[in-house]
Amino acid sequence: MDLPAVEVLHYKDAEHSSALLLQLNKLREENILTDVVLRAGMTEIPCHRNVLVSSSPYFRAMFCNNFMETQQSKVEMKGVKPAILSSIVDYVYTGLISIDLENVLHIMQAASMLQYGRLFEACSDFLQAQLRPDNCLSMIRLSEMMNCESLRKKAKEMAMKRFSDVSLSEDLCELSLEELTWYLNDDSICADEEQVFETLVAWIHHDPVSRRGTISSLFKKVRLRHLHPTYLFQFIANDPLIQSSTLCTEIIESVRRLMFSIGTKSIRDFVVDFKPLWAAPQRCSYDDTLVVVGGRRNNEQTSREALVFDEKNQKWQHLAKLPVRLHKASYVALHSILYVVGGLTTNCSQVSRTVYTLSLKTNQWRTAEPMLEPRFAHQSVSYLHYIFVLGGLGSDRQLAASVERFNSMFNQWEAVSPMPEAVLHPAVAATNHRIYMFGGQDATHSPVRLIQVYHIGRNMWSKMENRTVKNVSAPAVVLHNKIYIIGGYTRRVIAYDTEANDFIKCANLKERRMHHAATCLNNKLYITGGRYVSGHDVIEDLDTLECYDPKTDAWTCKGTLPYKLFDHGSLTLTCAAQNWKKS
C-alpha cells in the first residue's frame, strides 16, 4: 500500500544558539582551539578570533583587514582595565555581565570603544534608572562625554520636568554660562518665571566676582510678560544685582510703562531689544488646566467645592474647599491665580466684598484685598494686570451700574466709569484693550439688546443697540480674536468679530441653556453644567462637560461633572508645579 506523501518539516532548534555559545565558552575556558590572546596589563585572556569577529565590528575590522593584529598572537587592549576586559569577554561568550555603580562607566567606555552597542545601551539603561534631580545635570554632561543620546534625552527630560528641584542642586551652580543659558532658553522648563529669575541669581551669587557681569544677558532669559507684576516691580526691581545693571533697570521701566499705558503706547516706543523679550511665549511645559469652582450643587445648596479636570485620565480631582459658601459670587483668573469675588454669604445672608484666591501651586485659599463695594450677581473679567468687576446687586439689593478694578501691580481697588446702563447677567469678555458687555436684563427682568463697550485706556464707555443680542445668564469667551457668546435661555451660539463689528452664527447647543460656565482650553471652548429648558418647559440642572471646536464648528461631549451644577465658575489656570495632585 502506498504511503501518504510526507509534509516538509522546517525544524528550528530554539536552544541551538545558546548551546553553541555555551560550548564555545567551555572551549575558551579550557584553552582549546583559541588562536589569539587579549592582553590588558598583566592579564591575558585566550579567545577565538572568529567569535570576536562575529561579536563586534571593532574586532572584525582588526582581524579581517591588513592590520598588524592579524598576524599577532597577542593583542594589547590599551585603555581597558583587566577586570573590565575579562567581564566583556565573558559577556561575548555568555551574553551575561554584571553592571553596578562602580564599574558602569568603565564598561560603558569599553563597550563604546569595542563597539558593543547593546551593552552600551544596557549601561545607559542602568544609569537612567539612577537618575535623580540632584544628579541629572551631571548625567547630561556624562552623556555628552560618552556620546550617549538615550541617556542625554532622559536626563534632560528630568532636568526640565523637575527643574524646581534641580535648581537647588550644587550641580546647577557649577554650570558654565553657556550651559545655564541653554537651559534658560528652553521652552520646556517646568518652572514659573519667578523661579527662573531666582535660579540665575543663585548662580551668580555662587561666584559673584566672575559672574556679576552676566546679569544683563541672563535677565533677558526671564519671560517678563509671565511674571506677576508685584513680584517684578517690588522684588526683582529692588534686587541689588538688577539695580547694578543699567540695561536691566531700563527693561523693567519699559514693562512698567507698557502696563500703565494700557494700549496707548506701542512696544516699539521702548528700548530696542525689549520687543522680543515681551513677545517671548509662555514655556510649553506649563499645563493649561480646567478648574470648576463654587455654584449651586444638585440644586440643594451652594457648593464650596473646587475641582480640577485631569484631561489625561479624564477624571475630576478635588482641590481645597472654599472657606465659605457663597451665592452668586463671580470667578476670574489672573496670573494663574483663581479669584472668587464677592457674593452672598449663605450663613447670614450678607452681601460680601471679600476676595478669596487659590493657586494650584500651593492648593491653599487666601484672602486678598477686598472690593470697594459689596456685591453679588455681578460679573468679573481680567485683562493685563487688572480685574474688572461690573454691576450686580449691592447691599441694598438694587441693580448697580458701578464698576471697579483691581490693580494687581499695587494690590488695590479703584473705581472707574460706571456702565451706561445697569444690566444683570450679561455676557462679558475683554480683548483688544476693551471690555465688551452683551445683553443681560434690566431691573424689570426684561432682556436688553445692547452691546456696551468700555475702553480700558480711556476709561470711557460707549453703547450700541443690536437686534442680534438677546442673551441672559450666558458666558462669553475670547478665542482667536472672536468673542463667543454661548446660549443664555437659547440654543444659539454666536461669535462676535470685534474688528468687523459683525456676528457669525455657530453650531447650536443641544438644548436651551443658561447659568452655565465656559472657558477656553487648548484652542477649544469648554462649557460646564448649567440649567436647561426641557421639552416640557421644565428647567432642569446639568452635569455635562461639552467642547466646541471652531475648526469643525461642532460640539462633542467630554464627560460629566461629579454632580449637577450651575451659577459656578469655569476657568483655565496655568500651572507648572501641580502640587494639587499630591493633595
Disulfide bonds with the S-S distance in Angstrom:
none
